[in-house]
Structures are given as structure tokens and as C-alpha cells.
Amino acid sequence: RGNPVGAGDAALAALVHGHLTGQPWPDRLRLAAALSAAAVRQPVAGVADADDVAELAALVSVSEL
């Protein structure tokens, strides 16, 4: 299990991580959506499980306009 975070904190952390690691914008958004959803989906609010994040990220579709 990870550290307790809120959904907004999780999304921001994912966006910053993506920026610092040079991920393309759609990948940053996908991870932000998955991490924030995982943070609220867990039995203990705010604890994001890595497997849950990976499962949710596979379900997120982001397209560039």
C-alpha cells in the first residue's frame, strides 16, 4: 500500500511526476485520472494501491484534440 493521499493530491502528484519524467500529455492525464480514482476506491480512503492504479489506467482513454 502507498501513502495516504486525497484524490486531488494524487492527480497533482501524477501530473508533476509525468512532467518531470517527460511523459506525453495524454499519459500524464491517464495516470492522474487512474491515481485519483484509486485513491477514493480503496477501503481506506486515500490509500492508492499500485495494482488498482494499473487496472484503472488501462480503462482510461485520453485523446488529443
C-alpha positions as CSV (number, residue, x, y, z in Angstrom):
1,R,0.0,0.0,0.0
2,G,1.1,3.6,-0.7
3,N,0.9,6.7,1.4
4,P,-2.5,8.2,2.3
5,V,-3.4,10.9,-0.2
6,G,-6.5,12.7,-1.4
7,A,-7.8,12.4,-4.9
8,G,-6.7,15.9,-5.8
9,D,-3.3,15.4,-4.3
10,A,-3.0,12.1,-6.2
11,A,-3.9,13.8,-9.5
12,L,-1.4,16.6,-8.9
13,A,1.4,14.2,-8.0
14,A,0.7,12.2,-11.2
15,L,0.9,15.3,-13.3
16,V,4.1,16.5,-11.7
17,H,5.7,13.1,-12.0
18,G,4.7,12.9,-15.7
19,H,6.2,16.3,-16.3
20,L,9.4,15.5,-14.6
21,T,9.8,12.2,-16.4
22,G,8.9,13.6,-19.8
23,Q,5.7,11.6,-20.3
24,P,3.5,12.8,-23.1
25,W,0.4,14.8,-22.0
26,P,-2.1,12.0,-22.6
27,D,-0.1,9.6,-20.5
28,R,0.0,12.2,-17.7
29,L,-3.7,12.6,-17.8
30,R,-4.3,8.9,-17.9
31,L,-2.2,8.4,-14.8
32,A,-3.7,11.4,-13.0
33,A,-7.2,10.0,-13.6
34,A,-6.3,6.5,-12.5
35,L,-4.4,7.5,-9.4
36,S,-7.1,9.8,-8.2
37,A,-9.8,7.2,-8.8
38,A,-7.7,4.6,-7.0
39,A,-7.3,6.9,-4.1
40,V,-11.0,7.1,-3.5
41,R,-11.8,3.5,-4.5
42,Q,-9.8,1.8,-1.7
43,P,-11.4,0.6,1.6
44,V,-9.1,3.0,3.4
45,A,-9.8,6.4,1.8
46,G,-6.8,8.0,0.2
47,V,-4.6,4.9,0.0
48,A,-3.8,4.1,-3.6
49,D,-2.8,0.5,-4.4
50,A,-0.4,0.1,-7.3
51,D,-2.3,-2.8,-8.8
52,D,-5.5,-0.8,-8.6
53,V,-3.9,2.2,-10.3
54,A,-2.6,-0.1,-13.2
55,E,-6.1,-1.6,-13.6
56,L,-7.8,1.8,-13.7
57,A,-5.2,3.3,-16.0
58,A,-5.9,0.5,-18.6
59,L,-9.5,1.7,-18.6
60,V,-8.8,5.4,-19.1
61,S,-8.8,6.6,-22.7
62,V,-7.3,10.0,-23.4
63,S,-7.2,11.6,-26.9
64,E,-5.6,14.8,-28.1
65,L,-7.7,17.4,-29.7
